[in-house]
């Protein structure tokens, strides 16, 4: 059969600056599971077509029109584009399958458009789907997530298709998706991996991949997609150190600060860790994950984390700290003032300010839905910053946007940019800081636009304060602009999400395995 695999990374470009950013950066965000599915389909004897869509051009030109099967992977924001493509391909008899983050969070909504929704998969499940062993219209899943990802050598055609530019590898930007583990030992209530069992992948396979890539793609980056990298630190770093020092490829990780203990930072430096993105999340909650103990909060937490990041900066060229603004534990001005204090004292760290999004399958979603705090009429295309898809416990939307403006303006002043350029090394880190500062200036403009509508339009404010369930016309127009010609394929009713979570699963005999928790991380 002719099988297509499409990894959707973003919606089509809208701004003049988007194409350059998407070609250089977004193109490198390809996921590892779609590449694995392409390898498995090829091994099963099918004619396989793999592509990523990163916002440039028409996604239908990335893969053939006359497919027997189409696998689509997407996260929630571009899900409407995935739905439109499923409708087009379904009209010509193609069997459509969706997986990825959005499918896990909102399976009932996906079943309105796709023949199958996949929660977790392995090669056997893919073979069963292609052989027609499931009736259409169902959520299907393997008993557990796969633990035998194809080697980098087996994925090389997909790596070339997703990460190269014009068929050419680009030094410092070509990024190879990697996995050393799956799941997470923490249970953050907003995270889609909160109940995914932590499991280390094969270290022998990791060593094999590291050696192959260092010999065949020198100058490439390794992007580890582990929800929490190197929880079992020493064995993973032992694997990285099997590559000779002069051949070690730079790599990017997301990790908890509790894992990045001071004695371990030297090993990160020796193994060529280039980017680390720990989560601080809140100045009140998640302190154990941040490595400051359960009682480390407020200014005490700021002091400890400033010191910790300063040590990290000596070992890793680029650092990002992830924050959540608007959690139920946030009150008053303290979150803003403490975050500004941290930003001012750590100029080498890029602060990513995130808005809480209630993704399905998380305790946050269950709690907010039970309390009717989620804007049920809001299309999934707006499940990302700068849009608000729920009401907050302690902030009205006007106050919230004012705080976003204050924080984003503070982190992107010209003075802060100069300090970042002076503190960052090498040149690539300075370039990224400059580009992200320019993006933050655009974010401030967007936040001010949203604030202005809240202050001027009573119906817009009523919707965001939960007094009205009528979707404002602004979001209808924005949806049309985001989807372009594909918007006409989805009716107004189809743009309203189905938030139901109770979907029977076919093919999963032992999925609900006990969650592994590590009493002593590392």
C-alpha positions, 0 to 999 in steps of 0.5 A: 500500500501507499502510506503517508506520514505527516508530522504537523509542526505549526499552522501556516505562516501569517507574518512576514517574519514567519517563513525565515523562522519556520525554515530555520527553527520550526523545521527542526521540531520534528517528532520521533514517533512519526519517524518510527512509524515511517520506518516500521511501515517501510519494514512491513513492505509498504511504499512510504512517504514521510514529511513534516509541515512547518508552516511553509506552503501547502501541506498537501504538496508534502505527500501524495494525494492517492494514499491508502493510509495517512498517519498524522501527528500533531499537537493541539494548536494545529489540530484544525489543519489536521482535521481539514486534511483528514476530511480531504483525504477521506473523501478520496478513500484514504484511511486516516489515522491521528496520533501525537499529543492532541490525540492523547488529550482529546480523542473524542474530538479527533474521532469526529474527523479521523477513522482511527485515533492512536493513544500509544503505539508500537510496530505491532499496532501499526501492522494491525492498523494497516491490515484492517484488524480494527473497525474504523471509528475507534481509539486504539492503543498498544498495551504500553508505549514502544520501548524499541525505537528504530535506530538513527541509521534506520531513520536516516531518510526521515532525518534528512527529510525533516531536518536538512534544508534543500537536501543539505545538512546545516551546521548548528541547526540540523537537529536529530530527535532522540529518546533516552527515556519516556515518561516522568517521575513527577506528577505536575497537574498541568502536564500531559506526562503526569501519569506516564510511567517513567522508563529508561530506553535501551542504553545500548541502542543509545550508544549505537545511535550516538556513534553513528550520528557522530560519524555520519552527521558531524555538526548536527544537534541532538534534540532529546525529547525525553519529558525529563532527561537523565533522571537516571543520570550516571548511566545516561551520561556514561553512554554519552561519554562513549563517544570520543571527546572531539566527536561528541555532538551538541545536544539539547535537553529538558530536565528538572533542576533536581536532576541537574545537581552541582556535581553533575554539571561538569559531566554535562559540559564534557559531553557537549550539552548545549541547551538546558530548559528546566521548569521552575513553573511557580514560586509557590508550587513544584519546589521539590522538582526545582531541587529546593525542597518542598518548603522552598518558596518565594524569595527563598526559592529565587535566591536558590535558583539564581545561584543554581542557574549561575552554576549551570551557565558555567557548564551549558552555553544556553539556558531557558527557565520555564514559568507558568503564570496564572496557576491557582496558587498565584496571588497578587503581585508576588509572582510578577515581582519574583519573576522580574527579580529572577530575570534581572539577576540571571541575564544569561537565562531566557525566561519562557512565560507560559499560560496554563492550558487545560489539556485533556487527560491532566488533573488540571483539565479535570478540575477546571472542567468540573468547575466550568472554568474552561471556555467550551466554545473556544476552538483548539486553534487558540490553545496557546499563548497569547489566548486564554481558554479558561478563567483564573482563580485569582486574576480577571483577564484584564489584570492577567494581560497587564501582568503578561505585558509587564513581565514580557516588557521587562524581559525584553528591554534593550538593557536586558538584551545587551546584558544577555549578549554580553553574558552569552557565549558562543555566537549562536546563543547570542543570536538566539537571544536576539531573535527571541527578544524581537519575538517578545516585542511582538508578543507585547504588541499582541498582549496589548491588542488583547487587553484593549479589546477586553477593556473596550468590548463588553461582550469580549470581556463577558466571554473571558470572565465566563458570563457568556458562552458565545464565541466572540466574532474576533475568534471566528475571524482569527480562525479563518485567518489561521487556517486560510483556505482550509478553514472552509472545510470546517463548519462553525459547529465543528470548530467547537471542541468535543471535550469528552474524555471517556473513549473506549480503547481497543487493543490495550490489554495492560495499558494501565500499568503501575506508575513508577515513582523514584523515591530518590531521583538520580 
